[in-house]
């Protein structure tokens, strides 16, 4: 049985972020190129970016520390199911706390296309 959340607006692109210690995780959903030829949930593809915030440099002029986000991983997933099947293993490379992994998975669930109103697609 499919659920629909009518309070959620349909957007072309959606982005969710999750921060844990020195890592930032950005997961996005975009419509595929020529998305009209795809039916249902196959219209979307998903991207995962992991950034490390540990690279810092002290500015000699004002002695302030500047932090740089360094991309350390990026993945593309063809479907939401593919994303959810693989993201747990990827997250466990950077996050050792199971509760933090579960929290990130709950954030990722916001990208699930099952919540889109099919009438608006």
C-alpha angles and dihedrals in degrees: 000000000000121000124211126199107204094187091067118089120224112242131183093225130020130187131194126186133200127186126201123171106303096350133088120196120200118187119184138183122209133175111253120250108269087015093168090074089060122077128219120333094355088080091084137068126192133221129198122199125183120197128191114214096191096097105098135164130195112231108230093209099058103008091236119142115240116203120208126202109226117196108230101168141017130178136178122213124194096211139016089248090055090050094050093046092055108029096076092062091046094049092049089062089065105023121055096179111091093205091056090050090051090049090053091048089053089053091049090053088072087074093057107123091214087084093060118106103245092208090063097049 
